[in-house]
């Protein structure tokens, strides 16, 4: 289209694109996207070539299907990265003066990003977070109480958002985090809506209870819709879909800790739970060093117990409810502990059994 046929906005857009293409400061970004689309074209050609390959034997057919799945998965990831990248071809630029000739306000400061190792260390120090929890928060995203991760923040501005690629052969949702970047202010201010525990840690936690088959118990709680197993890559595990052997085992899943604590409150003996927890903490304080190795079983166990204690102790938690009903009993309002538990359990959102156990061995009202 001739230049004199373009509108003012179209001329401005063309001018900015030409500036972008000839600006040495954008050379690295231009090279990245050039190589990116070259790789996309190469993947499409490989997929077309593999589609034409004859497969007279079952082994060759399996090889073809495997290779096509790998190529299509990589192409899908690159398509997602392309969609998440900025939509305009040129960087946003503004004139230095307004239409009235007044200077423009200073631009907002650019976002600063921190790589995964430093972000993980800060979250661990401040929240006692684990890498598995960070994976769950990224999978949830900020709209559901999680956090946003990015890729290539060292070379792209703004960087594309990181998403887990669904499916694939690997069940490992920690390895992809190694390429992630995070906004500094989000890491500093992040407060998770949910805490999580791995299936393996949950089996170990409940497996210490006499007479309890932890794996079967967890599967039953999932069937009752009281536990939710999530997996950032596959969505769920064999805990929900036992007939799908290609899904990750339950041990690899992530479970909201609030659900775990609620089940412990409702299904386990609350008084014994508190006593067992205190004994465990005493043993660990003697047997473990003050600073357990990050990622070790002791480190994960300590973080899980810290999070569980926080949930128990917060207002409205199980220990807070126990203290409330004990205070009501001590007021002398009721003639027996059973009547007190029966009348007050609903108002405190407790089961009768849990409320009654909380009043066991309490002194009579004075």
Steps between C-alpha positions, in 0.01 A plus 500: 500500500644844411624715788253781429211253535596409858334659800703676768487197730602265217796723411606510863479120520708450185758752621535328835540162331774635274673655802476168682650307209799736474558563872819325626345479848236256371743280307507225765121485521465494122749213480309306766172519310670428168650182645169426672298499179772311316468230765119503464530452123752222555266320741211524255718354223613212723138425592404494132794272420414257782136494389618364164720226649373148436475270803483137386583367850359566844840622625525754219145616564579547870814699411303718261226573752753577773698738282187676374376545856833655604504737202138606545554558871796728432304682230211546743732652760642741244152599383406575861816709542418691181145574618623617838766727354416864437259543211658808341801457278683806624581622852269762638645846452351835589597849394677705759235776494124508515289674236512816712878486514518401867751230604353156551503344843786266577428144380422238760809313621564175318419175677793324661520121488673239711602151390355184651784415745487838671119514494478152653748589772300812593168315508653225712645749748179703528227237461674166549399421141609193307573472126192278469285773653643758260409270211142484629480879540623552145249244373219683682599844376434835671120490447477191723741607771819395322783687332619577146827367359677614184768377261785682326466800732874558457456584131136590429295790633230418578587132532243235401310329777597146594241224474538131563474298180225247548562132431844378400703212628654662806319527835764741633343840564803637688753491213306755287525748788873535440427728203249718687529864599281697738423864561696623800208686657269197462748273677541755779124541554364157410262340751364166376130424526579129552788290627578159351651166598620228264335162484821334617521729805131444575542121487793531741304737725193277529692175475634552851153454646437155647261290297469750214575393143602846379481444123156337515376767743614779265329334205178473700513868595547590132198286414303687768600833335670606822851491351610640166810365327651737246796468266629808313571304179221242493236672714446192718656169600413134518346580837195628311539309174633161609418346165744733317845351547656782294413756769747582780476292819319645798836559671582767238176690559449815705229531764363820659620496858174656623314187384753279676467690827120496477498122459737462793272718710183315408621139463789476747514544874582868541654462848722214388589695188631790705690266735655307208602822332670628814688170543612508137624856534701409812661200330586701190648785702745252652572281197521764226739794463361851524539550126386193306626461146261673261298240312572220746228291661555675832475841336172410325359349817589808704340733245184288485468498878563874517222562249269257680564673833420834340167366375419341835585816695342767281161649602233249414753215490457175688692610809314830513168311488614266777591797719164664429293200603715448811440864593124450455510191722702685765234774511261260676224543242446124461449223752700237308775485242284298262222759501756778452650322199157421354371858532813687391662281231288633212570863586874430506486293179621189682373146495346380826776240545777756460329745736447230763861384479617857548323503837655173619688540833412867526440625856148556624375860495595684815 
